[in-house]
Every structure is written in C-alpha cells, then in structure tokens.
Amino acid sequence: MTRTRWKYLLTLVVLTLPAVEALAQTVVQSVQEAITLAQRNNPELVNARQNRALQDQQRVAARSALLPQARLFTNFDYNYALPTQLIPAEFIGGQAGEFRTVRFGLPFMLTAGAEVTAPLLNKPIRTDIDITNQNLRILDDQTLVLQDELSTQTARVYHAVLLARAAVAINQRNLASADTLVQIARVRLDKGLIEPLEYNRIRSVQLTTADVVQQNELTYIRNLNQLKLLLGLTGTDSLMVAESLTTQPVNNDRTDVSLSAGSSSERPQVTLRRSQVALYKLQLDREKALRLPTLSAYIRYSEQAQRDRLDFWDFSKRWFPIGVAGLQFNVPIYTGGLRNSQLARARMRVKLAEAELAYERVRQEIDTEDIRNGYRQATRSLDLNRQNYEISEQNVQISLVKYRSGLFAYDQYLNVFNEALQAQNRYLSNLSNAFINQTILQLRR
C-alpha cells in the first residue's frame, strides 16, 4: 500500500471517530425528555411490560376450563390374586351337596380408549375467568404505579444533576476568588504587612473551598450515574444534560393556579387499590359460587382385552368394546367447615382492601397538596433569594477589591464571604425545589 493511501486511510479513521463517539452520546434537552426516555428504556419498566405479556397467557388457561376436554388413555392391569367363589356343583353337572371353586377374570387386562368431558354448568370456573382478567388489570395498574414513581424519581435526580453542576460552577468561582485572595495575602506576608496567622487562615479557606468543589464534582458524577440508571443507560454510556438550572423557566402564579385546579385525575396508586378491591370481591363471589351445584357431560369409549398370558399383540383374539355417555351432577353438602372459613376470610379481605383504598386516597391527596404548597412557597421565595444571591455576589467582589486596597480587614471579607455562601445555598436549593415540585405537579395533571 502506498504512502498516499495510508494517509487517506488514517484521515478517514480520524474523521470517523468523532462521529462514532457522537452516536454513543445521549443528550437530554429537558426534564420532560428525560422522563420520556426513562418511561421507554428503564429496565424495570421494560421487564414489567414483558411480564405483562407473559402473564397474558393466564387468560387462555382460564378460558380453557370452559371448553371440552379430550384425552386418550390406556391401562394395563395385572391381577396377581383373582377373586374366587364357591358355587354348588349341581349347577355345572355335579353332585348335590358338593361345591366347586370358580375364578372370576383373567390375570392380564389391557384397556385403551378415549374420553371427552364438557362443563355445562360451573359458576366457579366462570368466576375464575373474571379473576384472571382482574389480575391482569392489576398488573397494568402496577406498571402505571411504577411508571409514576419512576417519573417522579427521574424528575428529582434530573434536577439534582442540575443543582450539583450549578454548585460546582459557583464554588469554582469562589475558589477563583480564594486563589486571588491567597496571592494578595502572600505578597503582603512577604512585605511583612500581615501576620502568618492571617495568611494561614486565608490559605485554610482556599483549601476548604477546593475541597467543596471536589465534593460537589463527586456529587454531580453520582447523580449523573443515577440518572443514567433511570434512563436505561450503562455506566460507560455518555450522557449530557443540555439544560441549565439557572436558565430553566419557572411557571408564574397564573400557571400555578392552573396546576392546582388541573390535578383532579385519580392517582395510579389509588387506581391500583381500587383494582385490588374489585379482585377481592370477585374472590368472594367465587367462594359463594362453590356452594352451587355443577353439571358436566362426558362420553367415553374403550376396548378391553383379557388374557391368560402376555399375548396382547395377537389380534385374532377378541377385544371387548365398552361405551358410556352421561351427565355428572355434583352438589356440595358439607366440607368440615372449610367453606365457611374461606368465605369469612374472603369477606375480611374485602373490608381490609376497602380500608386500604380509603387510606391511599387520603395519603395521595395530602402528598399532592404538600407538593403544591412546597411549589407555591418556592416560587414566592425564589425572587427574593435570587436578589439576595446577586447582591451577595456583588458584595464579595466589592469586599475583595477593598481587601486588595487595604480598606477591609480579612475578618470583614470573611464575614461577607460566609454570607454569600449562605445566600448561594439558599438560592440553589430553593430553585431546585421549585423545579422539582413544578415537574411533579405537571406529571399529576
């Protein structure tokens, strides 16, 4: 291969690598996009959908009990002790008063045949079909609950990623200010203008700020990996969150009112409890149906061969046909108190499920109201926290200039810096809470 071709191949490989890396990267533009990806790719949801498709075969099994059942059968019997009977000998030409021994049957018997049965009246089986369908509905409701919890968790982790990344950016600016302060203090220490104690205090603040930056970076990586797990990505996949916490829009008060009035739909957790109540009522109906009579039809045909020795393959000897058709009517009368016990347990399960439904409804209403109140409080405080944050940033810069010029002592600058840290934490925490509660309310509309 010529040198020109080698250069062309190398250039092609270099140009292709960025494209391959870009294909392996997942870019999330908003929290709604992250929730959509989680609902589509999360392994728990994918497994839940596959399990639902698997459990759907139970419907076929339940319905089959109402259809006719056919089977082929064969029985081989070896009568090693045949029944015998003494009969008067005069019946077979003997003397009166004498008895002869008569053996009934032959030692080897082979039976082959076919049987068809069909239920005509069976209330428990029909109730079993309804129970199976209700169990499948419960699986669907459980998937909806999982999807709801996953969406809420994704919203929280998504904003935790944004919060950690914003904290890293702010603390990096704090570290830059601390580095500048150390440089100024070092010059003053060399000139003998400050004590070594003051320089050490400034240096200690710099090291602490650097450690906070590293801790925030670790928190950001952990939150990002947790978000990857929710989105169905692997640890080696690349994930980029394009949105910024400080640029994300917050709804105004008018939108807040619409969110409050629009969350009237029933929560998936309540729907699941309601489905469980319906299931237990069906099971109660089934226990009651066990007291009803059942009716089934059957038809059976078989042929039987009896031999003195194992020569069933000799088809010149006779086989005797047996055919029967009829109805079977069963009436349950007494089961030792078991049926009454099961009926009482079924009634208790219904009452317990109804109590759990009422509790779940109240719990979800209180939870939604708590989120709504948290959102309102966060939006009311957000503007104040933002102004305080901006003022504290300006104060840090002003105090840094004054310290550089000698107008501020270090303790004065440190007080301003600590106030700025508190303002930064309050602002970021309040901003993150506003976005999280806003997203959860939108999910519950």
TARA-V503775 format. One record per residue. N is the residue number from 0. SS is DSSP state (a for helix, b for strand, c for the rest). NEAR is the number of other C-alpha atoms within 12 Angstrom. D_CENTER is the distance of its C-alpha to the mean C-alpha in Angstrom with 2 decimals. Layout:
N&SS&NEAR&D_CENTER  N&SS&NEAR&D_CENTER
//
This chain:
0&c&8&56.71  1&c&8&58.58  2&a&9&57.76  3&a&10&56.99  4&a&11&54.35  5&a&12&52.77  6&a&13&52.62  7&a&14&51.09  8&a&15&48.39  9&a&14&47.62  10&a&13&47.40  11&a&14&45.03  12&a&14&42.69  13&a&14&42.78  14&a&14&42.04  15&a&14&39.14  16&a&14&37.28  17&a&13&36.26  18&a&13&34.97  19&a&13&32.81  20&a&16&31.43  21&a&16&30.79  22&a&14&28.80  23&a&17&26.53  24&b&20&25.94  25&b&24&23.18  26&b&22&24.58  27&b&27&22.58  28&c&21&24.97  29&c&26&23.08  30&a&39&19.98  31&a&27&19.32  32&a&23&19.58  33&a&41&17.15  34&a&36&14.52  35&a&25&15.45  36&a&31&15.15  37&a&36&11.67  38&a&33&10.57  39&a&23&12.64  40&a&24&12.32  41&c&30&9.18  42&a&23&8.75  43&a&25&5.03  44&a&30&5.60  45&a&22&8.89  46&a&19&8.19  47&a&27&6.45  48&a&26&9.64  49&a&16&11.80  50&a&19&11.00  51&a&25&11.90  52&a&16&15.05  53&a&15&15.82  54&a&23&15.66  55&c&23&17.86  56&a&18&20.71  57&a&23&20.80  58&a&25&22.51  59&a&17&25.26  60&a&17&25.75  61&a&23&26.12  62&a&23&28.56  63&a&19&30.59  64&c&26&31.81  65&c&26&33.85  66&c&21&35.51  67&c&18&38.64  68&b&20&38.25  69&b&19&40.88  70&b&18&41.73  71&b&17&44.58  72&b&18&45.86  73&b&18&48.70  74&b&18&50.14  75&b&18&52.72  76&b&21&54.68  77&b&19&57.33  78&c&19&59.52  79&c&13&61.06  80&c&13&62.93  81&c&17&64.14  82&c&14&65.34  83&b&13&69.16  84&b&14&71.55  85&b&16&75.27  86&b&19&77.20  87&b&17&80.94  88&a&17&82.85  89&a&14&85.05  90&a&15&82.15  91&a&14&82.26  92&c&13&86.06  93&c&13&86.55  94&c&13&88.86  95&c&13&88.27  96&c&13&86.82  97&c&15&85.02  98&b&17&81.22  99&b&19&79.22  100&b&14&75.72  101&b&17&73.33  102&b&15&69.95  103&c&14&67.21  104&c&20&64.88  105&c&23&64.50  106&c&21&62.49  107&b&23&60.18  108&b&27&58.15  109&b&30&55.63  110&b&25&53.69  111&b&25&51.62  112&b&25&50.19  113&b&24&47.43  114&b&24&45.66  115&b&25&43.80  116&b&25&42.13  117&b&26&40.61  118&b&27&39.21  119&b&22&41.19  120&b&24&40.02  121&c&28&36.80  122&a&26&34.81  123&a&28&32.16  124&a&30&31.16  125&a&28&30.80  126&a&28&28.67  127&a&31&26.45  128&a&28&25.80  129&a&26&24.76  130&a&30&22.46  131&a&28&20.82  132&a&28&20.39  133&a&29&18.94  134&a&30&16.38  135&a&29&15.32  136&a&26&15.24  137&a&31&12.98  138&a&32&10.46  139&a&29&10.99  140&a&28&10.74  141&a&30&7.43  142&a&28&6.26  143&a&27&8.59  144&a&26&7.50  145&a&29&4.13  146&a&33&6.90  147&a&28&9.34  148&a&26&8.15  149&a&34&7.69  150&a&36&11.09  151&a&33&12.64  152&a&31&11.89  153&a&40&13.20  154&a&41&16.19  155&a&32&16.99  156&a&37&16.90  157&a&47&18.77  158&a&44&21.46  159&a&35&21.59  160&a&40&22.58  161&a&42&25.19  162&a&41&26.41  163&a&34&26.90  164&a&35&28.67  165&a&31&30.90  166&a&38&31.71  167&a&31&32.74  168&a&25&35.03  169&a&31&36.62  170&a&33&37.22  171&a&25&38.69  172&a&26&41.17  173&a&33&41.85  174&a&30&42.48  175&a&23&44.87  176&a&32&46.75  177&a&32&46.85  178&a&25&48.24  179&a&23&50.90  180&a&37&51.74  181&a&29&52.19  182&a&20&54.50  183&a&28&56.60  184&a&33&56.76  185&a&25&57.79  186&a&18&60.67  187&a&21&61.78  188&a&19&61.57  189&a&14&63.75  190&c&12&66.22  191&c&13&66.23  192&c&17&65.01  193&c&21&62.11  194&c&18&61.62  195&a&19&59.44  196&a&15&57.37  197&a&24&56.35  198&a&27&55.51  199&a&19&53.37  200&a&23&51.49  201&a&33&50.86  202&a&26&49.80  203&a&20&47.44  204&a&29&45.71  205&a&30&45.40  206&a&20&43.79  207&a&20&41.39  208&a&29&40.41  209&a&25&39.91  210&a&19&37.64  211&a&25&35.59  212&a&27&35.24  213&a&22&33.97  214&a&20&31.48  215&a&27&30.18  216&a&26&29.98  217&a&19&27.94  218&a&24&25.56  219&a&29&25.33  220&a&26&24.56  221&a&21&21.82  222&a&30&20.16  223&a&36&20.67  224&a&27&19.09  225&a&28&15.99  226&a&40&15.95  227&a&35&16.47  228&a&29&13.42  229&a&37&11.26  230&c&39&13.39  231&c&30&13.06  232&c&26&16.62  233&c&21&18.42  234&c&19&20.60  235&c&15&23.68  236&c&21&22.69  237&b&24&24.56  238&b&32&22.91  239&b&26&25.19  240&b&30&24.49  241&c&20&27.54  242&c&24&27.40  243&c&28&29.26  244&c&34&28.53  245&c&26&32.15  246&c&15&32.32  247&c&22&29.18  248&c&19&30.39  249&c&28&30.02  250&c&26&30.43  251&c&20&33.67  252&a&18&34.32  253&a&13&34.70  254&a&19&31.22  255&a&30&30.02  256&a&20&31.67  257&a&18&30.03  258&a&30&26.58  259&a&28&27.55  260&a&18&28.90  261&a&18&26.23  262&c&23&23.16  263&c&18&24.05  264&c&21&21.14  265&c&23&19.07  266&c&33&15.83  267&a&28&12.66  268&a&34&12.55  269&a&31&16.16  270&a&28&15.71  271&a&32&13.33  272&a&32&16.09  273&a&31&18.69  274&a&30&17.33  275&a&33&17.37  276&a&31&20.94  277&a&28&21.91  278&a&33&20.67  279&a&32&22.74  280&a&29&25.66  281&a&32&25.60  282&a&34&25.65  283&a&31&28.57  284&a&28&30.30  285&a&28&29.95  286&a&27&31.58  287&a&25&34.35  288&a&24&34.75  289&c&30&35.44  290&c&24&38.75  291&c&21&39.84  292&c&20&42.02  293&b&23&40.87  294&b&23&43.02  295&b&25&42.74  296&b&26&45.23  297&b&24&46.08  298&b&23&48.57  299&b&25&49.52  300&b&24&52.14  301&b&25&53.22  302&b&23&56.26  303&b&26&57.64  304&b&33&60.07  305&b&29&62.01  306&b&26&63.90  307&c&18&66.18  308&c&17&64.76  309&c&17&61.87  310&c&16&63.17  311&c&21&60.46  312&c&14&60.86  313&c&13&64.32  314&c&10&63.67  315&c&9&67.32  316&c&14&66.64  317&c&16&65.27  318&c&21&61.70  319&b&18&61.44  320&b&18&58.99  321&b&18&57.00  322&b&18&55.26  323&b&18&53.66  324&b&18&51.74  325&b&17&50.77  326&b&19&48.42  327&b&19&46.52  328&b&17&46.14  329&b&18&44.22  330&c&16&44.47  331&c&17&42.54  332&c&14&44.90  333&c&11&43.98  334&c&13&41.11  335&c&10&42.19  336&c&11&40.19  337&a&16&36.80  338&a&22&36.10  339&a&19&36.99  340&a&16&34.72  341&a&22&31.71  342&a&25&32.59  343&a&19&32.79  344&a&20&29.40  345&a&25&27.88  346&a&25&29.59  347&a&19&28.33  348&a&23&24.67  349&a&27&25.25  350&a&20&26.83  351&a&20&24.12  352&a&25&21.38  353&a&25&23.66  354&a&19&24.13  355&a&23&20.42  356&a&26&20.18  357&a&20&23.15  358&a&18&21.85  359&a&23&18.47  360&a&24&20.53  361&a&18&22.82  362&a&17&20.21  363&a&25&18.53  364&a&23&22.07  365&a&15&23.13  366&a&20&20.18  367&a&31&20.91  368&a&23&24.59  369&a&18&24.19  370&a&31&22.48  371&a&35&25.25  372&a&23&27.93  373&a&27&26.67  374&a&36&26.77  375&a&32&30.28  376&a&24&31.54  377&a&33&30.27  378&a&33&31.92  379&a&22&35.09  380&a&22&35.37  381&a&30&34.38  382&a&21&37.84  383&a&19&39.62  384&a&26&37.54  385&a&26&38.09  386&a&18&41.85  387&a&24&41.96  388&a&29&40.13  389&a&21&42.61  390&a&22&45.55  391&a&29&44.48  392&a&29&44.21  393&a&19&47.73  394&a&26&48.99  395&a&33&47.85  396&a&25&49.72  397&a&21&52.76  398&a&30&52.85  399&a&35&52.55  400&a&21&55.56  401&a&20&57.48  402&a&27&56.79  403&a&24&57.94  404&a&16&61.12  405&c&18&61.71  406&c&15&61.33  407&c&19&58.24  408&c&23&57.96  409&a&33&54.85  410&a&19&53.80  411&a&20&53.93  412&a&31&51.74  413&a&27&49.27  414&a&19&48.97  415&a&27&48.20  416&a&36&45.68  417&a&22&43.80  418&a&24&43.78  419&a&32&42.34  420&a&30&39.51  421&a&19&38.60  422&a&30&38.79  423&a&33&36.60  424&a&26&33.84  425&a&27&34.02  426&a&35&33.97  427&a&38&31.00  428&a&30&28.95  429&a&33&29.93  430&a&43&29.29  431&a&39&25.75  432&a&36&24.99  433&a&39&26.52  434&a&44&24.40  435&a&40&21.06  436&a&37&21.96  437&a&42&23.38  438&a&37&20.26  439&a&36&18.08  440&a&38&20.84  441&a&33&20.97  442&a&31&17.29  443&c&30&18.10  444&c&21&21.28
//
